[in-house]
């Protein structure tokens, strides 16, 4: 197992302490335990504890963009809810900008932005613009700053035609763009994104990724991103953390994750005509359907040399690279193929 980077500073959990140099988020052996009641018979219920987060330790530097990934039920959303103050940790120490989120949730709210892909912060029956006006008042955003941020979000996220539409009439993809804008109106220092590209088409995903990349570059916004779409991680994050069963399984670059799990990527090749399976070094054909062939190759390897060899020898029409499913990567880590 690849262990997580341990938090450098430890404290007694009492009061407020400034974070370490450059550190914006720090968790030290944080735990979250839920008590669950299950019916076991007529008028009988059994109590048991579920450990959603287990001795979790990591730090995130100010201005860093980090991918936080794992299978459903791994503890990702629970972590974010503790970071925002929605949930209180059962144990350990947690600070965001030196603030204990559960003790000073209102104070911290002015410094963070949150987007939950499956839930909205917008008012369901109101036009989108009315939700933004309410947030303008709630966060007491200066008028000039509010207008500048709103105009920028409307332009880059293409919301102009949606401002007068009730939120309940928006598609999932439209609502996601609306939620991202809402989370940024007050210039948060850190942005928590839980599946921010869910429901978006390819073009919209690209625009959201560009928007987030520019936001980080221009304003130094710290971003913690949870997603099942590895392209989100690849295009936005230089660092990735994998969590499963509440524990941090890996902390490092995405390439290192593929190497740790000995993962494979897939090259989908469209030829001019149906041909026998392609034969090239360092790749193997795993599927053939007419003129289309699927080739597996090591995830840590560059696709460029493989593409060049195929283009030299075969009548190539089109191709694409597919990343391994993150659940499959984690499964391989559990199978004992990861570095220990």
N, C-alpha and C positions, 0 to 999 in steps of 0.2 A: 504494500500500500504506500502511496506517495503521501506523506504527511503535510499538514498545512504549516504555513509560516506562523509561528507563535507571536502573540502580541508582545511588544518589547517592554511595556510598562505595566506594572500591576499596582493596584491600590486596594484600599479597604472598602471602597464602595460608598463612603460617606462624603457628602458634600460635593462641590464642583472643583475640578482640577483642570488646568489648561492641558490640551492634548500635546503630545510630543511634537517636536519640530516637523512641520509639514504634514502631520497626521490629522485627518479630519474625522474619521470613524475608527473606533477601536472597541473590540470585543475581547474579553478575557474570561475564558471558560464559562461562557453563557449557557444556561440551560432553560428549557421551557417544558414543563410537565403538565399535562391535562388529565383530569380525572374523568373517566368515562363510565357510565352505567349501562349495563347490558342485561336484558331480560333473560333469565335462565329457566324460568318456570312460572307457574301460576302464582301471581303476586310476589314473585321473587326476583330480585335484581342483584346483579353482581357488580361490584366496583373494581375497576382496575385503572392503573396509571399508564398513560401513553407519553413517552418521551419524544416530543417533536423536534427538539433541539438538544444536543448532547455535548457538553463541554466544548463549545465552539469558540475558537480564538482566531482573530485575524485583524489586520489594520488596513485602512484605505487612505492613501495620501490625498491631500487637497488637490483638486484638478484631475484626478485619475479617473479613467473609464474602465470599469471592471465588469466582466461577465460573471454572473452568479447562476450556475446551471445545475440541473439534476432532474431526475424523474418526478412525476407527480407524487405528492405526499412526502417529498424528501425533507421539507422544512424551510424551503425558500420563502414562501409567503409569510410564514410565522416569523422568520428573521426580520423581514421588512416591517411587519407590524410591531415588532419590538423596537426597531430603529426609529419608528415614527411615534412611539408612545402609546399605540393602540393596545398593545399587550405589555404586561409587566413580566420581566424574566423571573423564573423560579429560583435562579441562582447565578452567580458570576457577576461580572462588571461590564457595563456597556456605556459608552459615551459617544455623542455626536457633537463635534465642535466644543468639547469639554462639558456638554450638558447631558444630564441624565434624562432621557426622553420620557420615561414614565412619571418622573417627578415634576418636570417642567415642560409638559407637552405643549401648552399654549405659547410659551416663549420660543420653543423650537419650531413651531409651525410656521413662523415667519421666515425661517431660514431653509425650509425644505419644500420640495415639490414631489407629489406622488401620483403615479398613474397605474391603476389596476386594470388590466385588460378585460377582465370579466365583470367589473363594476365601474360605475361612472360617478364622478363627483359633480356632474351637471344636474340641473333641475329638470326633471323628466318632462313636465308639461309646458315649460317655458321655452321661448325661442333661444337659440344659442347665445345671442348677444346679451340677453337679459341675465343669463348665468354669469357672463363676464362682468357685467355692471355690478352684480351683487358681490362678486369677488373683489372688485375695485373698492367697494365700501368696506367689506369684511377685513381686508388686509390693509386698508388705509393707504393705498398706493397713491403717491402723488400723481396729479392729473397728467402732467407731461410724460412721466415715466410710463403710466398706464397706456396712454395713447400710442407711444412709440413701440412698446412691447406688443400691443394688440395689432398694430399695423404690420409689424414684422411677421408675427405668427400667421396672420390672415393671408399675407402674401406668399410666404414660403410653404405653408400647409394647405394653400388653396381653399380657404374657408369663406371667401367673399359671397358666394352664392348660397351659403348655408346659414348665415348669421340670423336670418329671420325665420328659420325653420325650427319648429318645436323639436326638442331633443328626441322625443319618442318616435319621430318620423325619420330620423337619420339611420342610415345603414350602420352596421358594426364598424366598418372601415372609416366612415365619416365621423362617427362618434369618437373613435380612437384619436383621430386628428384633433377633434374638438377638445378632448380631455388633455392631450399633450399641451395645447395652447393654454388651457386653463391652469395647468400646473406651473407655467412659466411666467405668468403675468406679473408676479411679485418679485421676479429676479431671485429665485432660490439659489442658495450656495451648493446644495446637493439635490440631485434628482433621482428618485427611486422609480424604476420602470419595470413593471411586472407584465410581460408579454405585450409590449407596446405596438408590435406590428401584426398582431392577430387580426384576421379579417381583412387585411389590406391586400390589394393586388400588387403585382410586381412593380409597376411604375410608382405607386404610392409608397411602397416600402422603400424604394430607392430615395424618394424625396424626404421621407422621415429620417432615414439614416444620414443623408447629407445635412439636414437641418440640425440633427443632434451633434454631428461631427463639428459643424461650424460653431454651434453654441459652446461646445467644450473649448474649441480653439480660441474663440474671441473673448469669452467671459470666464474661462477657467472653471466652469461648473463641474463639480464632482458627479459622476454618474455610476449608479449601481444598477445593472441590467440583468433581469431574469428573462429567459426565453428558451424555447425549444428549437428556434431557428438558428442554426450555427452560422448562417451568413450574417445575421445581426452581430454576432460576436466577432467574426472575422473582420468585418468592415468597420467596427467601432472600437473594439477593445484590444489593448495590448496584453491584458492579463485576464485569466479565467480562473474561477474557483468552482470546483465540483462538490456538491453536498449530496449526501444520501443517508437516509435513516438519521438525520440530524447531525451528522458528522462531516467535517471537511475532509474529502478524500484526495483532493489535488488542489494546488495553488501555484500557478505559473503560466507560461505562455501557452497558447492553443496548440502550437506544434508539439510542445512537450506532452500535452495530454494525449494526442494521437500516438506518439511514440510509447508512452506509458502503457496504453491499452493495445498497442500493436494493431491499430485500426487500419482500415482500407477505405480509399475513396473510389468512386466509380466514374469512368469516362464513358459517356454515351456518344457513340459515333454513328452518324448517318452517312452512308455511302451512296454513290450514284446508282448502284445496282446491287442485287443480292450476290454475295461472295462467300467463300469458305471462311471460317473463323480467322480473324486477324492474328498474325504471329509477329510479335515484337518482344524484345527483352524487357524484363521487369514488370510484365503485366500478363494477365490471363483473361481469356474470354469466359464470362460467366453466363451469358445469355445472348441468343440470336433470334431476331424476328425480322425476316425479310432483309432489307438493306440496313437495318439498324442493329448495332452490336453494343453490348455492355462489357467493358473491360475493368477489372479490379486491379488497383495498384496501391503500394504502400502510402498511407496518409501523410507520412513525413516527407515523401518525395515530391519534387516539383513536377507538375503536369506538362511543362513546356517541352522538355526533351521527348517525352512520349508522344505528344501531339506532332512534333517535328518529324519523328520517324514514321508515323502513320501517314502524314501528308506526303512524304517522299515516295511511299510505296503503294498507296491506295487512293482511288478516286474519291476524295473527301468532299462532302457537301456541307455538313454542319457537325458541331459537337458541343457538348456541355459537360461540366464537372459537377458531380453530386457528392456532397459531404456525407460521411457516415452519420447515422442517427445517434444522437447523444445517449439515448437509452441503451443502444447496442454497445457503445463505447464503455459505459459504466458497467454493463453486464460483463464485458471482457475483463475489466479491472477486478471485478469480484471473482472471476474465474481463476484468478491467480496469475494473470499475464502481466499485471502492472508491476512497476518497479517497487520493491519493498524497502 
